[in-house]
């Protein structure tokens, strides 16, 4: 059995995109992460060291959103997933969804997003 920690809607203003105006003007990005790990020890101990500090996860994700730009949100999602797996050895898997609600497309859309999954 695997347990989950979900954090949805981590916001940051970034400069990711293929088009020049995206990289110059920037836009809002939102990231959802789902962390798969064993939470049994934390559920018994009630101690933070026995789980993953989701405040730290939020800070790491935010730093990637506002950090150096990527052309593709697929790359941003992959970077975040790889970083979380590298920094938290107790993770079994991570799912990262990057939302780009103001993507430059010809039609009005509610949201455009990509989701990546990484496993050990």
Sine and cosine of phi, psi and omega as CSV:
sin_phi,cos_phi,sin_psi,cos_psi,sin_omega,cos_omega
0.00,0.00,0.61,-0.79,0.04,-1.00
-0.86,-0.51,0.64,-0.77,0.05,-1.00
-0.98,-0.18,0.28,-0.96,-0.09,-1.00
-0.73,-0.68,0.58,-0.82,0.27,-0.96
-0.88,-0.48,0.81,-0.59,0.02,-1.00
-0.90,-0.45,0.71,-0.70,0.12,-0.99
-0.77,-0.63,0.85,-0.52,-0.09,-1.00
-0.89,-0.46,0.65,-0.76,0.15,-0.99
0.98,0.20,0.55,0.84,0.09,-1.00
-0.92,0.39,0.88,-0.48,-0.13,-0.99
-0.98,-0.18,0.57,-0.82,0.14,-0.99
-0.36,-0.93,0.43,-0.90,0.06,-1.00
-0.98,-0.21,0.89,-0.46,-0.08,-1.00
-0.77,-0.63,0.04,-1.00,-0.10,-1.00
-0.84,-0.54,0.59,0.81,-0.04,-1.00
-1.00,0.08,0.66,-0.75,0.07,-1.00
0.41,-0.91,0.30,-0.95,0.00,-1.00
-0.99,0.11,-0.57,0.82,-0.10,-0.99
-0.99,0.13,0.55,-0.84,-0.06,-1.00
-0.85,0.52,-0.67,0.74,-0.04,-1.00
-0.92,0.40,-0.47,0.88,0.07,-1.00
-0.92,0.39,-0.66,0.76,-0.04,-1.00
-0.97,0.22,-0.36,0.93,0.02,-1.00
-1.00,0.01,-0.72,0.69,-0.12,-0.99
-1.00,-0.07,-0.43,0.90,-0.02,-1.00
0.95,0.30,0.08,-1.00,0.01,-1.00
-0.22,-0.98,0.14,-0.99,0.01,-1.00
-0.98,0.21,0.64,-0.77,0.13,-0.99
-0.78,-0.63,0.53,-0.85,0.06,-1.00
-0.76,-0.65,0.65,-0.76,-0.03,-1.00
-0.79,-0.62,0.70,-0.71,0.13,-0.99
-0.93,-0.36,0.68,-0.73,0.10,-1.00
-0.80,-0.60,0.62,-0.79,0.14,-0.99
-0.84,-0.55,0.88,-0.48,-0.04,-1.00
-0.97,-0.23,0.80,-0.60,0.01,-1.00
-0.96,-0.28,0.84,-0.54,-0.02,-1.00
-0.30,-0.96,0.15,-0.99,0.05,-1.00
-1.00,0.03,0.90,-0.43,-0.01,-1.00
-0.97,-0.22,0.22,0.98,-0.04,-1.00
-0.85,0.52,-0.76,0.65,-0.06,-1.00
-0.86,0.52,-0.70,0.71,0.02,-1.00
-0.91,0.41,-0.56,0.83,-0.01,-1.00
-0.94,0.35,-0.35,0.94,0.03,-1.00
-0.99,-0.13,-0.69,0.72,-0.11,-0.99
-0.98,0.18,-0.50,0.87,-0.09,-1.00
0.89,0.46,0.53,0.85,-0.04,-1.00
-0.88,-0.47,0.72,-0.70,-0.03,-1.00
-0.85,0.53,-0.63,0.78,0.00,-1.00
-0.88,0.47,-0.25,0.97,-0.01,-1.00
-1.00,-0.03,0.16,0.99,0.03,-1.00
-0.65,-0.76,-0.24,-0.97,0.10,-0.99
-0.95,-0.31,0.77,-0.64,0.00,-1.00
-0.96,0.28,0.95,-0.32,-0.08,-1.00
-0.95,0.32,-0.34,0.94,0.12,-0.99
-0.91,0.42,-0.64,0.77,0.05,-1.00
-0.92,0.40,-0.63,0.78,0.06,-1.00
-0.87,0.50,-0.71,0.70,0.01,-1.00
-0.87,0.50,-0.69,0.72,0.01,-1.00
-0.88,0.47,-0.67,0.74,0.00,-1.00
-0.91,0.41,-0.69,0.72,0.00,-1.00
-0.91,0.42,-0.71,0.71,0.02,-1.00
-0.84,0.53,-0.68,0.73,0.00,-1.00
-0.87,0.49,-0.59,0.81,0.03,-1.00
-0.95,0.31,-0.63,0.78,0.00,-1.00
-0.89,0.45,-0.72,0.70,-0.09,-1.00
-1.00,0.03,-0.07,1.00,-0.04,-1.00
-0.98,0.20,-0.30,-0.95,-0.02,-1.00
-0.80,0.60,0.66,-0.75,-0.12,-0.99
-0.97,0.23,0.48,-0.88,0.15,-0.99
-0.91,-0.42,0.42,-0.91,0.07,-1.00
-0.95,0.30,-0.61,0.79,-0.10,-0.99
-0.90,-0.44,0.62,-0.78,0.09,-1.00
-0.95,0.32,-0.33,0.95,0.12,-0.99
-0.88,0.48,-0.64,0.77,0.02,-1.00
-0.93,0.37,-0.66,0.75,0.05,-1.00
-0.87,0.49,-0.72,0.70,0.01,-1.00
-0.88,0.47,-0.70,0.72,0.01,-1.00
-0.90,0.44,-0.65,0.76,0.02,-1.00
-0.88,0.47,-0.71,0.71,0.00,-1.00
-0.90,0.44,-0.72,0.70,0.00,-1.00
-0.88,0.48,-0.71,0.70,0.00,-1.00
-0.90,0.43,-0.64,0.77,0.01,-1.00
-0.90,0.43,-0.71,0.71,0.00,-1.00
-0.89,0.45,-0.67,0.74,0.04,-1.00
-0.90,0.44,-0.61,0.79,-0.02,-1.00
-0.94,0.35,-0.60,0.80,-0.10,-0.99
-1.00,0.03,-0.35,0.94,-0.04,-1.00
-0.83,-0.55,1.00,-0.02,-0.08,-1.00
-0.89,0.45,-0.33,0.94,0.00,-1.00
-0.98,0.21,-0.15,0.99,0.04,-1.00
-0.94,0.34,0.72,-0.69,0.13,-0.99
-1.00,-0.02,-0.57,0.82,-0.01,-1.00
-0.34,-0.94,0.31,-0.95,0.06,-1.00
-0.60,-0.80,0.63,-0.78,0.13,-0.99
-0.88,-0.48,0.75,-0.66,-0.03,-1.00
-0.80,-0.61,0.83,-0.56,0.09,-1.00
-0.91,-0.42,0.83,-0.56,0.08,-1.00
-0.96,-0.27,0.84,-0.54,0.03,-1.00
-0.98,-0.19,0.72,-0.69,0.05,-1.00
-0.80,-0.60,0.98,0.19,-0.16,-0.99
-0.92,0.39,-0.32,0.95,-0.01,-1.00
-0.93,-0.38,0.56,0.83,0.04,-1.00
-0.86,0.51,0.61,-0.79,-0.04,-1.00
-0.98,0.19,1.00,0.03,0.08,-1.00
-0.85,-0.53,0.33,-0.94,-0.13,-0.99
-0.96,0.29,-0.33,0.94,-0.03,-1.00
-0.93,-0.38,0.36,-0.93,0.10,-1.00
-0.97,0.23,0.80,-0.60,0.05,-1.00
-0.76,-0.65,0.45,-0.89,0.02,-1.00
-0.96,0.29,-0.62,0.78,-0.07,-1.00
-0.24,-0.97,0.51,-0.86,0.20,-0.98
-0.80,-0.59,0.74,-0.67,-0.03,-1.00
-0.56,-0.83,0.34,-0.94,0.14,-0.99
-0.79,-0.62,0.52,-0.85,0.04,-1.00
-0.79,-0.61,0.75,-0.66,0.12,-0.99
-0.87,-0.49,0.46,-0.89,0.11,-0.99
-0.79,-0.61,0.70,-0.71,0.05,-1.00
-0.79,-0.61,0.64,-0.77,0.00,-1.00
-0.76,-0.66,0.40,-0.92,0.12,-0.99
-0.99,0.17,0.00,0.00,0.00,0.00
